[in-house]
Amino acid sequence: MVAARLAHLRKSLRKIEGSQTINNWALRRQTRENRGFLTGIANVARMRKIAETMRQKCFVIRNWPINI
């Protein structure tokens, strides 16, 4: 799903670059949104990894609701 989303974003960016009629501001906003989306993916992955290590370290504490 992530790969499909990235491919879609890349395609839409290429389309925007192709049409010079779109003004600079819209392009800037689009790239900023895409960057936010990508960092979001990275943050989720990092959170998952942290949660996993926490689970391994604190496996004594059974009732921790870590469901990430």
mmCIF file of the N, C-alpha and C atoms, coordinates in Angstrom:
data_MODEL
# 
_entry.id   MODEL 
# 
loop_
_atom_site.group_PDB 
_atom_site.id 
_atom_site.type_symbol 
_atom_site.label_atom_id 
_atom_site.label_alt_id 
_atom_site.label_comp_id 
_atom_site.label_asym_id 
_atom_site.label_entity_id 
_atom_site.label_seq_id 
_atom_site.pdbx_PDB_ins_code 
_atom_site.Cartn_x 
_atom_site.Cartn_y 
_atom_site.Cartn_z 
_atom_site.occupancy 
_atom_site.B_iso_or_equiv 
_atom_site.pdbx_formal_charge 
_atom_site.auth_seq_id 
_atom_site.auth_comp_id 
_atom_site.auth_asym_id 
_atom_site.auth_atom_id 
_atom_site.pdbx_PDB_model_num 
ATOM 1   N N  . MET A 1 1  ? 0.839  -1.203 0.000   1.00 0.00 ? 1  MET A N  1 
ATOM 2   C CA . MET A 1 1  ? 0.000  0.000  0.000   1.00 0.00 ? 1  MET A CA 1 
ATOM 3   C C  . MET A 1 1  ? 0.875  1.255  0.000   1.00 0.00 ? 1  MET A C  1 
ATOM 4   N N  . VAL A 1 2  ? 1.904  1.214  0.852   1.00 0.00 ? 2  VAL A N  1 
ATOM 5   C CA . VAL A 1 2  ? 2.812  2.369  0.926   1.00 0.00 ? 2  VAL A CA 1 
ATOM 6   C C  . VAL A 1 2  ? 3.492  2.601  -0.419  1.00 0.00 ? 2  VAL A C  1 
ATOM 7   N N  . ALA A 1 3  ? 3.951  1.498  -1.036  1.00 0.00 ? 3  ALA A N  1 
ATOM 8   C CA . ALA A 1 3  ? 4.635  1.620  -2.327  1.00 0.00 ? 3  ALA A CA 1 
ATOM 9   C C  . ALA A 1 3  ? 3.699  2.223  -3.374  1.00 0.00 ? 3  ALA A C  1 
ATOM 10  N N  . ALA A 1 4  ? 2.442  1.762  -3.358  1.00 0.00 ? 4  ALA A N  1 
ATOM 11  C CA . ALA A 1 4  ? 1.471  2.297  -4.317  1.00 0.00 ? 4  ALA A CA 1 
ATOM 12  C C  . ALA A 1 4  ? 1.265  3.788  -4.092  1.00 0.00 ? 4  ALA A C  1 
ATOM 13  N N  . ARG A 1 5  ? 1.165  4.181  -2.813  1.00 0.00 ? 5  ARG A N  1 
ATOM 14  C CA . ARG A 1 5  ? 0.961  5.589  -2.487  1.00 0.00 ? 5  ARG A CA 1 
ATOM 15  C C  . ARG A 1 5  ? 2.154  6.427  -2.957  1.00 0.00 ? 5  ARG A C  1 
ATOM 16  N N  . LEU A 1 6  ? 3.364  5.891  -2.722  1.00 0.00 ? 6  LEU A N  1 
ATOM 17  C CA . LEU A 1 6  ? 4.557  6.623  -3.153  1.00 0.00 ? 6  LEU A CA 1 
ATOM 18  C C  . LEU A 1 6  ? 4.589  6.769  -4.664  1.00 0.00 ? 6  LEU A C  1 
ATOM 19  N N  . ALA A 1 7  ? 4.249  5.685  -5.371  1.00 0.00 ? 7  ALA A N  1 
ATOM 20  C CA . ALA A 1 7  ? 4.237  5.743  -6.833  1.00 0.00 ? 7  ALA A CA 1 
ATOM 21  C C  . ALA A 1 7  ? 3.232  6.789  -7.296  1.00 0.00 ? 7  ALA A C  1 
ATOM 22  N N  . HIS A 1 8  ? 2.077  6.814  -6.639  1.00 0.00 ? 8  HIS A N  1 
ATOM 23  C CA . HIS A 1 8  ? 1.046  7.786  -7.002  1.00 0.00 ? 8  HIS A CA 1 
ATOM 24  C C  . HIS A 1 8  ? 1.549  9.210  -6.782  1.00 0.00 ? 8  HIS A C  1 
ATOM 25  N N  . LEU A 1 9  ? 2.199  9.444  -5.638  1.00 0.00 ? 9  LEU A N  1 
ATOM 26  C CA . LEU A 1 9  ? 2.721  10.776 -5.339  1.00 0.00 ? 9  LEU A CA 1 
ATOM 27  C C  . LEU A 1 9  ? 3.753  11.186 -6.389  1.00 0.00 ? 9  LEU A C  1 
ATOM 28  N N  . ARG A 1 10 ? 4.644  10.235 -6.735  1.00 0.00 ? 10 ARG A N  1 
ATOM 29  C CA . ARG A 1 10 ? 5.675  10.540 -7.719  1.00 0.00 ? 10 ARG A CA 1 
ATOM 30  C C  . ARG A 1 10 ? 5.037  10.919 -9.049  1.00 0.00 ? 10 ARG A C  1 
ATOM 31  N N  . LYS A 1 11 ? 4.003  10.146 -9.418  1.00 0.00 ? 11 LYS A N  1 
ATOM 32  C CA . LYS A 1 11 ? 3.338  10.403 -10.696 1.00 0.00 ? 11 LYS A CA 1 
ATOM 33  C C  . LYS A 1 11 ? 2.680  11.781 -10.685 1.00 0.00 ? 11 LYS A C  1 
ATOM 34  N N  . SER A 1 12 ? 1.987  12.100 -9.568  1.00 0.00 ? 12 SER A N  1 
ATOM 35  C CA . SER A 1 12 ? 1.302  13.386 -9.511  1.00 0.00 ? 12 SER A CA 1 
ATOM 36  C C  . SER A 1 12 ? 2.313  14.529 -9.529  1.00 0.00 ? 12 SER A C  1 
ATOM 37  N N  . LEU A 1 13 ? 3.442  14.348 -8.876  1.00 0.00 ? 13 LEU A N  1 
ATOM 38  C CA . LEU A 1 13 ? 4.476  15.389 -8.906  1.00 0.00 ? 13 LEU A CA 1 
ATOM 39  C C  . LEU A 1 13 ? 4.992  15.587 -10.322 1.00 0.00 ? 13 LEU A C  1 
ATOM 40  N N  . ARG A 1 14 ? 5.215  14.478 -11.040 1.00 0.00 ? 14 ARG A N  1 
ATOM 41  C CA . ARG A 1 14 ? 5.697  14.579 -12.417 1.00 0.00 ? 14 ARG A CA 1 
ATOM 42  C C  . ARG A 1 14 ? 4.674  15.327 -13.260 1.00 0.00 ? 14 ARG A C  1 
ATOM 43  N N  . LYS A 1 15 ? 3.393  15.018 -13.024 1.00 0.00 ? 15 LYS A N  1 
ATOM 44  C CA . LYS A 1 15 ? 2.327  15.672 -13.781 1.00 0.00 ? 15 LYS A CA 1 
ATOM 45  C C  . LYS A 1 15 ? 2.353  17.181 -13.516 1.00 0.00 ? 15 LYS A C  1 
ATOM 46  N N  . ILE A 1 16 ? 2.558  17.549 -12.232 1.00 0.00 ? 16 ILE A N  1 
ATOM 47  C CA . ILE A 1 16 ? 2.585  18.974 -11.875 1.00 0.00 ? 16 ILE A CA 1 
ATOM 48  C C  . ILE A 1 16 ? 3.770  19.659 -12.554 1.00 0.00 ? 16 ILE A C  1 
ATOM 49  N N  . GLU A 1 17 ? 4.937  19.000 -12.523 1.00 0.00 ? 17 GLU A N  1 
ATOM 50  C CA . GLU A 1 17 ? 6.117  19.593 -13.160 1.00 0.00 ? 17 GLU A CA 1 
ATOM 51  C C  . GLU A 1 17 ? 5.880  19.769 -14.657 1.00 0.00 ? 17 GLU A C  1 
ATOM 52  N N  . GLY A 1 18 ? 5.121  18.832 -15.257 1.00 0.00 ? 18 GLY A N  1 
ATOM 53  C CA . GLY A 1 18 ? 4.857  18.908 -16.685 1.00 0.00 ? 18 GLY A CA 1 
ATOM 54  C C  . GLY A 1 18 ? 4.057  20.142 -17.061 1.00 0.00 ? 18 GLY A C  1 
ATOM 55  N N  . SER A 1 19 ? 3.064  20.501 -16.249 1.00 0.00 ? 19 SER A N  1 
ATOM 56  C CA . SER A 1 19 ? 2.225  21.649 -16.604 1.00 0.00 ? 19 SER A CA 1 
ATOM 57  C C  . SER A 1 19 ? 2.783  22.910 -15.954 1.00 0.00 ? 19 SER A C  1 
ATOM 58  N N  . GLN A 1 20 ? 3.276  23.835 -16.787 1.00 0.00 ? 20 GLN A N  1 
ATOM 59  C CA . GLN A 1 20 ? 3.866  25.065 -16.250 1.00 0.00 ? 20 GLN A CA 1 
ATOM 60  C C  . GLN A 1 20 ? 2.801  26.071 -15.810 1.00 0.00 ? 20 GLN A C  1 
ATOM 61  N N  . THR A 1 21 ? 1.522  25.768 -16.118 1.00 0.00 ? 21 THR A N  1 
ATOM 62  C CA . THR A 1 21 ? 0.483  26.731 -15.769 1.00 0.00 ? 21 THR A CA 1 
ATOM 63  C C  . THR A 1 21 ? 0.292  26.812 -14.261 1.00 0.00 ? 21 THR A C  1 
ATOM 64  N N  . ILE A 1 22 ? 0.539  25.701 -13.552 1.00 0.00 ? 22 ILE A N  1 
ATOM 65  C CA . ILE A 1 22 ? 0.364  25.702 -12.094 1.00 0.00 ? 22 ILE A CA 1 
ATOM 66  C C  . ILE A 1 22 ? 1.395  26.622 -11.470 1.00 0.00 ? 22 ILE A C  1 
ATOM 67  N N  . ASN A 1 23 ? 0.954  27.428 -10.530 1.00 0.00 ? 23 ASN A N  1 
ATOM 68  C CA . ASN A 1 23 ? 1.870  28.414 -9.938  1.00 0.00 ? 23 ASN A CA 1 
ATOM 69  C C  . ASN A 1 23 ? 2.762  27.765 -8.890  1.00 0.00 ? 23 ASN A C  1 
ATOM 70  N N  . ASN A 1 24 ? 3.793  28.492 -8.538  1.00 0.00 ? 24 ASN A N  1 
ATOM 71  C CA . ASN A 1 24 ? 4.832  27.996 -7.643  1.00 0.00 ? 24 ASN A CA 1 
ATOM 72  C C  . ASN A 1 24 ? 4.267  27.612 -6.280  1.00 0.00 ? 24 ASN A C  1 
ATOM 73  N N  . TRP A 1 25 ? 3.290  28.378 -5.796  1.00 0.00 ? 25 TRP A N  1 
ATOM 74  C CA . TRP A 1 25 ? 2.775  28.170 -4.445  1.00 0.00 ? 25 TRP A CA 1 
ATOM 75  C C  . TRP A 1 25 ? 2.130  26.802 -4.307  1.00 0.00 ? 25 TRP A C  1 
ATOM 76  N N  . ALA A 1 26 ? 1.330  26.417 -5.315  1.00 0.00 ? 26 ALA A N  1 
ATOM 77  C CA . ALA A 1 26 ? 0.655  25.118 -5.264  1.00 0.00 ? 26 ALA A CA 1 
ATOM 78  C C  . ALA A 1 26 ? 1.687  23.993 -5.254  1.00 0.00 ? 26 ALA A C  1 
ATOM 79  N N  . LEU A 1 27 ? 2.709  24.127 -6.062  1.00 0.00 ? 27 LEU A N  1 
ATOM 80  C CA . LEU A 1 27 ? 3.761  23.107 -6.121  1.00 0.00 ? 27 LEU A CA 1 
ATOM 81  C C  . LEU A 1 27 ? 4.455  22.990 -4.768  1.00 0.00 ? 27 LEU A C  1 
ATOM 82  N N  . ARG A 1 28 ? 4.757  24.145 -4.182  1.00 0.00 ? 28 ARG A N  1 
ATOM 83  C CA . ARG A 1 28 ? 5.430  24.139 -2.889  1.00 0.00 ? 28 ARG A CA 1 
ATOM 84  C C  . ARG A 1 28 ? 4.555  23.447 -1.842  1.00 0.00 ? 28 ARG A C  1 
ATOM 85  N N  . ARG A 1 29 ? 3.254  23.772 -1.855  1.00 0.00 ? 29 ARG A N  1 
ATOM 86  C CA . ARG A 1 29 ? 2.359  23.176 -0.868  1.00 0.00 ? 29 ARG A CA 1 
ATOM 87  C C  . ARG A 1 29 ? 2.299  21.655 -1.047  1.00 0.00 ? 29 ARG A C  1 
ATOM 88  N N  . GLN A 1 30 ? 2.235  21.210 -2.301  1.00 0.00 ? 30 GLN A N  1 
ATOM 89  C CA . GLN A 1 30 ? 2.149  19.773 -2.573  1.00 0.00 ? 30 GLN A CA 1 
ATOM 90  C C  . GLN A 1 30 ? 3.386  19.044 -2.064  1.00 0.00 ? 30 GLN A C  1 
ATOM 91  N N  . THR A 1 31 ? 4.571  19.588 -2.352  1.00 0.00 ? 31 THR A N  1 
ATOM 92  C CA . THR A 1 31 ? 5.794  18.919 -1.918  1.00 0.00 ? 31 THR A CA 1 
ATOM 93  C C  . THR A 1 31 ? 5.861  18.903 -0.396  1.00 0.00 ? 31 THR A C  1 
ATOM 94  N N  . ARG A 1 32 ? 5.406  19.988 0.254   1.00 0.00 ? 32 ARG A N  1 
ATOM 95  C CA . ARG A 1 32 ? 5.438  20.015 1.712   1.00 0.00 ? 32 ARG A CA 1 
ATOM 96  C C  . ARG A 1 32 ? 4.536  18.928 2.281   1.00 0.00 ? 32 ARG A C  1 
ATOM 97  N N  . GLU A 1 33 ? 3.329  18.766 1.692   1.00 0.00 ? 33 GLU A N  1 
ATOM 98  C CA . GLU A 1 33 ? 2.413  17.733 2.164   1.00 0.00 ? 33 GLU A CA 1 
ATOM 99  C C  . GLU A 1 33 ? 3.030  16.348 1.983   1.00 0.00 ? 33 GLU A C  1 
ATOM 100 N N  . ASN A 1 34 ? 3.662  16.118 0.826   1.00 0.00 ? 34 ASN A N  1 
ATOM 101 C CA . ASN A 1 34 ? 4.279  14.813 0.575   1.00 0.00 ? 34 ASN A CA 1 
ATOM 102 C C  . ASN A 1 34 ? 5.381  14.532 1.579   1.00 0.00 ? 34 ASN A C  1 
ATOM 103 N N  . ARG A 1 35 ? 6.172  15.562 1.882   1.00 0.00 ? 35 ARG A N  1 
ATOM 104 C CA . ARG A 1 35 ? 7.258  15.380 2.840   1.00 0.00 ? 35 ARG A CA 1 
ATOM 105 C C  . ARG A 1 35 ? 6.664  14.996 4.194   1.00 0.00 ? 35 ARG A C  1 
ATOM 106 N N  . GLY A 1 36 ? 5.579  15.666 4.573   1.00 0.00 ? 36 GLY A N  1 
ATOM 107 C CA . GLY A 1 36 ? 4.921  15.337 5.840   1.00 0.00 ? 36 GLY A CA 1 
ATOM 108 C C  . GLY A 1 36 ? 4.466  13.895 5.854   1.00 0.00 ? 36 GLY A C  1 
ATOM 109 N N  . PHE A 1 37 ? 3.903  13.444 4.734   1.00 0.00 ? 37 PHE A N  1 
ATOM 110 C CA . PHE A 1 37 ? 3.423  12.071 4.640   1.00 0.00 ? 37 PHE A CA 1 
ATOM 111 C C  . PHE A 1 37 ? 4.574  11.084 4.828   1.00 0.00 ? 37 PHE A C  1 
ATOM 112 N N  . LEU A 1 38 ? 5.705  11.366 4.173   1.00 0.00 ? 38 LEU A N  1 
ATOM 113 C CA . LEU A 1 38 ? 6.858  10.466 4.256   1.00 0.00 ? 38 LEU A CA 1 
ATOM 114 C C  . LEU A 1 38 ? 7.408  10.410 5.674   1.00 0.00 ? 38 LEU A C  1 
ATOM 115 N N  . THR A 1 39 ? 7.552  11.578 6.328   1.00 0.00 ? 39 THR A N  1 
ATOM 116 C CA . THR A 1 39 ? 8.067  11.573 7.695   1.00 0.00 ? 39 THR A CA 1 
ATOM 117 C C  . THR A 1 39 ? 7.090  10.853 8.607   1.00 0.00 ? 39 THR A C  1 
ATOM 118 N N  . GLY A 1 40 ? 5.800  10.933 8.304   1.00 0.00 ? 40 GLY A N  1 
ATOM 119 C CA . GLY A 1 40 ? 4.804  10.199 9.083   1.00 0.00 ? 40 GLY A CA 1 
ATOM 120 C C  . GLY A 1 40 ? 5.074  8.709  9.034   1.00 0.00 ? 40 GLY A C  1 
ATOM 121 N N  . ILE A 1 41 ? 5.340  8.194  7.826   1.00 0.00 ? 41 ILE A N  1 
ATOM 122 C CA . ILE A 1 41 ? 5.660  6.761  7.682   1.00 0.00 ? 41 ILE A CA 1 
ATOM 123 C C  . ILE A 1 41 ? 6.896  6.421  8.512   1.00 0.00 ? 41 ILE A C  1 
ATOM 124 N N  . ALA A 1 42 ? 7.930  7.257  8.407   1.00 0.00 ? 42 ALA A N  1 
ATOM 125 C CA . ALA A 1 42 ? 9.175  6.999  9.127   1.00 0.00 ? 42 ALA A CA 1 
ATOM 126 C C  . ALA A 1 42 ? 8.914  6.977  10.635  1.00 0.00 ? 42 ALA A C  1 
ATOM 127 N N  . ASN A 1 43 ? 8.095  7.935  11.124  1.00 0.00 ? 43 ASN A N  1 
ATOM 128 C CA . ASN A 1 43 ? 7.814  7.995  12.558  1.00 0.00 ? 43 ASN A CA 1 
ATOM 129 C C  . ASN A 1 43 ? 7.087  6.751  13.029  1.00 0.00 ? 43 ASN A C  1 
ATOM 130 N N  . VAL A 1 44 ? 6.118  6.285  12.247  1.00 0.00 ? 44 VAL A N  1 
ATOM 131 C CA . VAL A 1 44 ? 5.374  5.076  12.634  1.00 0.00 ? 44 VAL A CA 1 
ATOM 132 C C  . VAL A 1 44 ? 6.330  3.896  12.738  1.00 0.00 ? 44 VAL A C  1 
ATOM 133 N N  . ALA A 1 45 ? 7.225  3.773  11.749  1.00 0.00 ? 45 ALA A N  1 
ATOM 134 C CA . ALA A 1 45 ? 8.185  2.669  11.768  1.00 0.00 ? 45 ALA A CA 1 
ATOM 135 C C  . ALA A 1 45 ? 9.064  2.757  13.015  1.00 0.00 ? 45 ALA A C  1 
ATOM 136 N N  . ARG A 1 46 ? 9.524  3.960  13.328  1.00 0.00 ? 46 ARG A N  1 
ATOM 137 C CA . ARG A 1 46 ? 10.382 4.139  14.497  1.00 0.00 ? 46 ARG A CA 1 
ATOM 138 C C  . ARG A 1 46 ? 9.622  3.767  15.773  1.00 0.00 ? 46 ARG A C  1 
ATOM 139 N N  . MET A 1 47 ? 8.359  4.222  15.860  1.00 0.00 ? 47 MET A N  1 
ATOM 140 C CA . MET A 1 47 ? 7.545  3.902  17.030  1.00 0.00 ? 47 MET A CA 1 
ATOM 141 C C  . MET A 1 47 ? 7.394  2.394  17.175  1.00 0.00 ? 47 MET A C  1 
ATOM 142 N N  . ARG A 1 48 ? 7.138  1.706  16.056  1.00 0.00 ? 48 ARG A N  1 
ATOM 143 C CA . ARG A 1 48 ? 6.985  0.247  16.100  1.00 0.00 ? 48 ARG A CA 1 
ATOM 144 C C  . ARG A 1 48 ? 8.246  -0.396 16.655  1.00 0.00 ? 48 ARG A C  1 
ATOM 145 N N  . LYS A 1 49 ? 9.400  0.068  16.162  1.00 0.00 ? 49 LYS A N  1 
ATOM 146 C CA . LYS A 1 49 ? 10.670 -0.523 16.590  1.00 0.00 ? 49 LYS A CA 1 
ATOM 147 C C  . LYS A 1 49 ? 10.868 -0.293 18.090  1.00 0.00 ? 49 LYS A C  1 
ATOM 148 N N  . ILE A 1 50 ? 10.617 0.945  18.530  1.00 0.00 ? 50 ILE A N  1 
ATOM 149 C CA . ILE A 1 50 ? 10.773 1.271  19.954  1.00 0.00 ? 50 ILE A CA 1 
ATOM 150 C C  . ILE A 1 50 ? 9.860  0.390  20.799  1.00 0.00 ? 50 ILE A C  1 
ATOM 151 N N  . ALA A 1 51 ? 8.599  0.258  20.356  1.00 0.00 ? 51 ALA A N  1 
ATOM 152 C CA . ALA A 1 51 ? 7.647  -0.557 21.108  1.00 0.00 ? 51 ALA A CA 1 
ATOM 153 C C  . ALA A 1 51 ? 8.116  -2.003 21.199  1.00 0.00 ? 51 ALA A C  1 
ATOM 154 N N  . GLU A 1 52 ? 8.707  -2.494 20.104  1.00 0.00 ? 52 GLU A N  1 
ATOM 155 C CA . GLU A 1 52 ? 9.175  -3.876 20.097  1.00 0.00 ? 52 GLU A CA 1 
ATOM 156 C C  . GLU A 1 52 ? 10.309 -4.071 21.107  1.00 0.00 ? 52 GLU A C  1 
ATOM 157 N N  . THR A 1 53 ? 11.271 -3.135 21.126  1.00 0.00 ? 53 THR A N  1 
ATOM 158 C CA . THR A 1 53 ? 12.373 -3.256 22.073  1.00 0.00 ? 53 THR A CA 1 
ATOM 159 C C  . THR A 1 53 ? 11.852 -3.130 23.503  1.00 0.00 ? 53 THR A C  1 
ATOM 160 N N  . MET A 1 54 ? 10.878 -2.235 23.712  1.00 0.00 ? 54 MET A N  1 
ATOM 161 C CA . MET A 1 54 ? 10.281 -2.092 25.039  1.00 0.00 ? 54 MET A CA 1 
ATOM 162 C C  . MET A 1 54 ? 9.662  -3.415 25.450  1.00 0.00 ? 54 MET A C  1 
ATOM 163 N N  . ARG A 1 55 ? 8.946  -4.053 24.525  1.00 0.00 ? 55 ARG A N  1 
ATOM 164 C CA . ARG A 1 55 ? 8.304  -5.328 24.826  1.00 0.00 ? 55 ARG A CA 1 
ATOM 165 C C  . ARG A 1 55 ? 9.354  -6.346 25.269  1.00 0.00 ? 55 ARG A C  1 
ATOM 166 N N  . GLN A 1 56 ? 10.473 -6.377 24.552  1.00 0.00 ? 56 GLN A N  1 
ATOM 167 C CA . GLN A 1 56 ? 11.506 -7.361 24.874  1.00 0.00 ? 56 GLN A CA 1 
ATOM 168 C C  . GLN A 1 56 ? 12.159 -7.051 26.223  1.00 0.00 ? 56 GLN A C  1 
ATOM 169 N N  . LYS A 1 57 ? 12.372 -5.764 26.514  1.00 0.00 ? 57 LYS A N  1 
ATOM 170 C CA . LYS A 1 57 ? 13.018 -5.399 27.775  1.00 0.00 ? 57 LYS A CA 1 
ATOM 171 C C  . LYS A 1 57 ? 12.069 -5.601 28.950  1.00 0.00 ? 57 LYS A C  1 
ATOM 172 N N  . CYS A 1 58 ? 10.818 -5.193 28.771  1.00 0.00 ? 58 CYS A N  1 
ATOM 173 C CA . CYS A 1 58 ? 9.874  -5.194 29.885  1.00 0.00 ? 58 CYS A CA 1 
ATOM 174 C C  . CYS A 1 58 ? 8.885  -6.338 29.767  1.00 0.00 ? 58 CYS A C  1 
ATOM 175 N N  . PHE A 1 59 ? 9.342  -7.507 29.326  1.00 0.00 ? 59 PHE A N  1 
ATOM 176 C CA . PHE A 1 59 ? 8.405  -8.612 29.175  1.00 0.00 ? 59 PHE A CA 1 
ATOM 177 C C  . PHE A 1 59 ? 7.902  -9.081 30.541  1.00 0.00 ? 59 PHE A C  1 
ATOM 178 N N  . VAL A 1 60 ? 8.555  -8.599 31.627  1.00 0.00 ? 60 VAL A N  1 
ATOM 179 C CA . VAL A 1 60 ? 8.076  -8.912 32.975  1.00 0.00 ? 60 VAL A CA 1 
ATOM 180 C C  . VAL A 1 60 ? 6.708  -8.266 33.192  1.00 0.00 ? 60 VAL A C  1 
ATOM 181 N N  . ILE A 1 61 ? 6.572  -7.025 32.725  1.00 0.00 ? 61 ILE A N  1 
ATOM 182 C CA . ILE A 1 61 ? 5.308  -6.299 32.925  1.00 0.00 ? 61 ILE A CA 1 
ATOM 183 C C  . ILE A 1 61 ? 4.320  -6.797 31.883  1.00 0.00 ? 61 ILE A C  1 
ATOM 184 N N  . ARG A 1 62 ? 3.481  -7.746 32.274  1.00 0.00 ? 62 ARG A N  1 
ATOM 185 C CA . ARG A 1 62 ? 2.592  -8.393 31.319  1.00 0.00 ? 62 ARG A CA 1 
ATOM 186 C C  . ARG A 1 62 ? 1.431  -7.493 30.910  1.00 0.00 ? 62 ARG A C  1 
ATOM 187 N N  . ASN A 1 63 ? 0.914  -6.663 31.814  1.00 0.00 ? 63 ASN A N  1 
ATOM 188 C CA . ASN A 1 63 ? -0.346 -5.974 31.517  1.00 0.00 ? 63 ASN A CA 1 
ATOM 189 C C  . ASN A 1 63 ? -0.140 -4.626 30.832  1.00 0.00 ? 63 ASN A C  1 
ATOM 190 N N  . TRP A 1 64 ? 0.987  -4.456 30.156  1.00 0.00 ? 64 TRP A N  1 
ATOM 191 C CA . TRP A 1 64 ? 1.163  -3.215 29.412  1.00 0.00 ? 64 TRP A CA 1 
ATOM 192 C C  . TRP A 1 64 ? 0.390  -3.281 28.101  1.00 0.00 ? 64 TRP A C  1 
ATOM 193 N N  . PRO A 1 65 ? -0.527 -2.331 27.869  1.00 0.00 ? 65 PRO A N  1 
ATOM 194 C CA . PRO A 1 65 ? -1.300 -2.363 26.606  1.00 0.00 ? 65 PRO A CA 1 
ATOM 195 C C  . PRO A 1 65 ? -0.517 -1.756 25.466  1.00 0.00 ? 65 PRO A C  1 
ATOM 196 N N  . ILE A 1 66 ? 0.552  -2.428 25.038  1.00 0.00 ? 66 ILE A N  1 
ATOM 197 C CA . ILE A 1 66 ? 1.306  -1.909 23.894  1.00 0.00 ? 66 ILE A CA 1 
ATOM 198 C C  . ILE A 1 66 ? 0.791  -2.605 22.641  1.00 0.00 ? 66 ILE A C  1 
ATOM 199 N N  . ASN A 1 67 ? -0.097 -1.946 21.928  1.00 0.00 ? 67 ASN A N  1 
ATOM 200 C CA . ASN A 1 67 ? -0.605 -2.524 20.685  1.00 0.00 ? 67 ASN A CA 1 
ATOM 201 C C  . ASN A 1 67 ? -0.331 -1.570 19.542  1.00 0.00 ? 67 ASN A C  1 
ATOM 202 N N  . ILE A 1 68 ? 0.882  -1.581 19.064  1.00 0.00 ? 68 ILE A N  1 
ATOM 203 C CA . ILE A 1 68 ? 1.213  -0.685 17.948  1.00 0.00 ? 68 ILE A CA 1 
ATOM 204 C C  . ILE A 1 68 ? 1.484  -1.541 16.726  1.00 0.00 ? 68 ILE A C  1 
# 
